[in-house]
């Protein structure tokens, strides 16, 4: 099922387009990577899909029955906490549950279970009582991912989520996202990454941005088991 789409979208900075006539569709039940060289506007593509910036022209739309509150977003450099950041890991992850709880619902057994599940899948359960500011860069990143996943979002949007992680942690993360999508056909994960080769076995589709500024083009590969280079231009 199509949950989001971009149609002939143009957007840029200081009068210069970095996204030029891009069209694509995001389907439910997919683990999708967004890839491309530095300067290819990958983060900008995510911000357009999320409505954080508005296109100069073209349209970004969601399916009428899709709940925009069911989106979990991890921006780039989300884990840039300084050493004096006072919160504990478990407090940070718990905060991911608050949007669904609202103002007057109490934090109950379901939320406690989600927090534990997220921390365990992120490999951070044993660090739950540590202060965020005292963690390594990769550990901070995993704690931030656990916070997003504690929301149980239908659409997970992640900008360079494996930054700072070692190879083993990266593979565990890709498997987690694969399992998350496979467990419920309503769920989708959209991830910006430079590590396409190691992520490919876990993916359903690759969206690749090529070029810079007004020459930026968008390609897709629907078979991630096929050799890369079989992309076709998205319309």
Protein Blocks (a to p, Z undefined) as FASTA:
>chain_A
ZZbdcehiacdeehiafbghiacdddehiacddeddehilmmmmmmmmnopaccfbdcdd
ddfklcfklcccddehklmccfklmbdfklmmmmmmmmmnommbccdfklmmmmmmmmmm
nopmmmmmpcfklpcfklmmmmmmmmmmmnopabdcdehklgoiafklmmmmmmmmmmmm
mmpmkbccddddfklmlmmmmpmbdcddedehjlbccdddfblkbcehiaccdZZ
